[in-house]
Amino acid sequence: MLGMVSGCGSAGAAKDAGDIKIGGDLELSGGVATYGQSVLNSVNLAFDDQNKKGGVLGKQLQFVTADNKSEAGESTSAITKLITQDKVVAVLGAVTSSNTKAAVPVAMDNKIPLITPTATNAEVTVNKDGSLNSWVFRSCFLDPFQGKVAANFVMNTLKVKNAAVFIDQKDDYSKGLAAEFSKDIKDGGGTITDTENYVGGDKDFKSTLTRIKASNPQVVFVPGYYNEVGLIVKQGRELGITVPFVGGDGWDSAKLPELAGAANLNDTYFVNHMWADDPATKPFVEAYKAKYNAEPDALAALGYDAAEMLISAIKTAGSTDAEKIRQALENTKDFNGVTGVITVDPKTHNPVKSAVIIKMVDGKKTLLTHVNP
């Protein structure tokens, strides 16, 4: 029922004028709807828990959501509505990098804090010219970091150096990850045997995968989202590509094994923000399961961290004034999140935090290793 979620989440059931309104610019329908649903669930979990404790500054938190339909243009419209019509004091989202970048100018123009839980593209917070998007923050690590982690994993753990790369040519996240991965493989003395492109929404990848196979890679790097990755892995295996597939956090969805087939995912790996069975994440995982009868993915954990970062910032600010919240977010230090300890770099608004490598075994996620920044 992902496409039917709209309006306010459960945390926004009470609509008293004295509530603190927080906006959610989320992918609740369209190509990556499971991501938006994960973040919606986790933010509601965080806000509901805080509201039971008396709220923040003596007021209840109200989560007002707008569906960006997994499209950049809709993301701009969604955040505009949240700020100008719903009068939110801060915005959580969007989820993907392209959709978040589309929302950034609106947050900047209106001087409203935006925290993306999951947009990993470097230019979300710092522009190409080095200027800071001063109202924008995130609770996730960046593409350059996870691209480097993936490349080092391929070279140091898998012990191979010849890789093919398969990129979503219209997606900032995919292109950013691919660029860093390719650079680090080459810097490490390796070779990119082939670079191919697809477009999000494609279903048939066989002709391109045939070219990738012909380049004789030792590993195939697919920095994409689960909808396409599942089909790419399935069709690749059917074509006889037996080498490992490696990717980034966009792989993390319960839908991936359904699309790829559990057996086809053996000998595949991806960089992620957390592992659900890590003792540090256990209280969150249990609370999420109890409320939603589902295991949270990394995006849910990052959504929870973003919500808790915002709650903490409002408390620290002692106010819902946007500038005071912005300053509190900028000075976040040693925040104990579900996905690790977070310190915000005031020069970049990016968190300093670690990553994990997940190995797929018969359709199940298993922890291979932790990677520090």
PyMOL commands that set and color helices and strands:
alter all, ss='L'
color gray80, all
select helices_A, chain A and resi 2-4+10-12+33-52+72-84+97-110+122-124+143-156+172-187+206-214+226-238+249-251+255-260+263-265+279-292+298-317+322-330
alter helices_A, ss='H'
color red, helices_A
select strands_A, chain A and resi 20-26+61-67+90-93+114-116+136-138+162-168+191-198+219-221+245-247+268-272+335-337+340-344+351-352+355-361+364-371
alter strands_A, ss='S'
color yellow, strands_A
deselect
rebuild
show_as cartoon
